[in-house]
Structures are given as C-alpha cells and as structure tokens.
Amino acid sequence: MNTLAYAGPGPWILFVPLVWAAVVIGVVTLARRAGLGRGRGFRHGHDGGPDERSPIALLGHRFAAGEIDEDEYWRRLTVLEEQFGRAATDKGRRT
C-alpha cells in the first residue's frame, strides 16, 4: 500500500487553520453586519438616535403629524430634555 497516510500530512496541514480562520472571520463579519456586539443588540436601520418608543421620539412624531404646534413642541422638548438628562443640542433648534 502506497498512500499519503504513511508519508505524513504534508503541506496540506496548513490549509486546516486557514479554513477555520475564514469561518471565524465570516461569523464575526455577519454578527457585526447584523448589529450584534458592543451591547447594542440588533439594529434594524437604527442610526444611534433616540429609540422610536422614547418620549422624545413620540413627541417628534406628534409634531410631524400636526397634533401639536411648534411652540408646544419646543416647550415639551425642553422639559423632556431636562427630565431625561439629555444634553441640549443646537442642531435644528430655534435661536
């Protein structure tokens, strides 16, 4: 019998760690694209802004739907920012 098993594994033994490295890199890449990691859970199109169910987001939806006027929106937004401790940003705010 003249088989490769008697001659040792040969250079193909280096191929096995490369395959496992490719599998691990693939799993990590898929997990990152799905939004897992760094304690954030799944991101369904979430850009890091406020949660869609947060009071500030709900207030924005009510303003966009025309349920409240601009003055009431800014008054309530100021109260919510103070209550939730969110840093006030000048982006998009009235001067």
C-alpha angles and dihedrals in degrees: 000000000000109000134146091247089077094049095055129250096298125199093319090080087078089062094067097065090046091055091050091047090052090050093050093046090049093051092047091049092050091048092051093048090050088054099248121142137053091059097285103113119206118347111209096189090315114156099191095270125126118308114267090240096048118115091244092054092046090051089052091051091050091050092048091049091052095244092126132029127240097262092052090046094055093043093052093041090055091052092047093049090052093046097048095039094237115160111249113243126201092214108119094352128130119255 
